[in-house]
């Protein structure tokens, strides 16, 4: 299996998950629920009103499931 490397970068209050220079997913503060976070991986998955770690777990699982459908492994750095 081939492996895709997803880089995790913190930009202020926003976390960007990138392949090369292309942002594929984000985690940021939930604008409707103070102290909570939302995460988005385009049309493939999103969550809101979550604790930060729950948002990270959810969005990384979405990314792994998406790429495994194409026979690809994902490594987060």
CORVEN-V30981 format. One record per pair of residues at least 12 apart in sequence whose ideal C-beta (glycine too) atoms are under 10 Angstrom apart, sorted by sequence separation. I is the first residue (numbers start at 1). GAP is how many residues later the second one is. D is the distance in Angstrom with one decimal. If there is no record, write none. Layout:
BEGIN
{{I/GAP/D} {I/GAP/D}}
END
This chain:
BEGIN
{{6/12/6.8} {7/12/7.6} {11/12/9.6} {14/12/6.0} {15/12/4.1} {16/12/9.3} {26/12/8.6} {27/12/4.5} {28/12/8.4} {36/12/7.3} {37/12/8.3} {38/12/7.0} {46/12/8.7} {47/12/7.2} {64/12/8.9} {5/13/9.5} {6/13/5.9} {7/13/8.2} {14/13/7.1} {15/13/7.3} {26/13/6.9} {27/13/8.1} {36/13/4.9} {37/13/5.4} {39/13/9.4} {45/13/7.1} {46/13/8.2} {63/13/8.2} {5/14/7.3} {6/14/9.9} {7/14/9.5} {9/14/8.7} {13/14/9.5} {14/14/4.5} {25/14/6.8} {26/14/5.6} {27/14/9.9} {35/14/9.9} {36/14/6.0} {37/14/7.0} {45/14/6.6} {60/14/8.0} {4/15/6.2} {5/15/8.9} {11/15/9.1} {13/15/6.3} {14/15/8.0} {25/15/6.3} {26/15/8.5} {33/15/7.0} {36/15/7.0} {37/15/5.0} {39/15/8.9} {40/15/9.6} {44/15/9.5} {47/15/8.8} {7/16/9.9} {12/16/9.2} {13/16/5.4} {24/16/9.8} {25/16/4.1} {26/16/9.9} {32/16/7.3} {33/16/4.6} {35/16/8.8} {36/16/8.6} {37/16/9.1} {39/16/4.1} {45/16/8.1} {46/16/8.4} {60/16/6.2} {8/17/9.5} {10/17/9.5} {11/17/9.4} {12/17/9.9} {24/17/6.6} {25/17/7.6} {30/17/9.3} {31/17/9.1} {32/17/7.7} {33/17/8.8} {35/17/9.7} {37/17/7.9} {38/17/6.7} {39/17/7.4} {41/17/9.1} {45/17/3.4} {6/18/7.1} {24/18/7.4} {30/18/5.1} {36/18/9.3} {37/18/4.3} {39/18/9.4} {41/18/5.5} {44/18/5.6} {45/18/8.1} {6/19/8.2} {8/19/9.1} {25/19/8.6} {30/19/5.8} {36/19/8.4} {37/19/8.5} {39/19/5.9} {40/19/7.5} {41/19/9.2} {44/19/7.9} {4/20/9.7} {24/20/9.1} {25/20/8.3} {26/20/9.7} {27/20/9.3} {30/20/7.5} {39/20/3.9} {41/20/9.7} {42/20/9.5} {45/20/8.3} {56/20/9.4} {25/21/9.2} {37/21/9.9} {38/21/9.6} {39/21/9.1} {41/21/4.8} {44/21/8.3} {45/21/7.8} {15/22/8.8} {17/22/9.1} {37/22/9.8} {40/22/9.4} {41/22/5.9} {44/22/5.1} {14/23/10.0} {27/23/9.0} {29/23/9.4} {39/23/8.2} {44/23/9.9} {13/24/9.3} {15/24/8.4} {17/24/7.9} {41/24/9.9} {42/24/9.3} {27/25/7.2} {30/25/8.7} {41/25/7.2} {28/27/8.9} {27/28/5.1} {26/29/9.9} {27/29/6.3} {27/31/9.3} {27/32/6.3} {26/33/8.4} {27/33/9.7} {25/34/5.2} {24/35/9.7} {25/35/8.5} {15/37/8.6} {25/37/7.6} {25/38/6.2} {17/39/9.4} {24/39/7.0} {15/40/8.7} {15/41/7.7} {25/41/9.8} {17/42/7.1} {24/42/9.2} {17/43/7.8} {24/43/9.8} {15/44/9.0} {19/44/9.6} {17/46/6.8} {8/48/8.7} {19/48/9.6} {8/52/8.9} {6/54/8.2} {19/55/9.4} {6/57/6.4} {17/57/9.9} {6/58/9.3} {4/59/8.8} {17/59/7.5} {4/60/9.8} {6/61/8.9} {4/63/5.8} {3/64/9.5} {2/65/9.5} {1/66/10.0} {4/66/9.2} {1/67/8.9} {2/68/9.0} {4/68/5.3} {5/68/9.8} {6/68/5.8} {7/68/9.8} {8/68/5.8} {9/68/9.8} {1/69/9.8} {2/69/7.4} {3/69/7.0} {4/69/7.1} {5/69/8.0} {6/69/7.0} {7/69/8.0} {8/69/6.7} {1/70/5.8} {2/70/5.4} {3/70/4.4} {4/70/5.3} {5/70/5.2} {6/70/5.1} {7/70/5.4} {1/71/6.5} {2/71/7.1} {3/71/7.2} {4/71/7.3} {5/71/8.1} {6/71/7.2} {1/72/5.1} {3/72/5.6} {4/72/9.9} {5/72/5.9}}
END
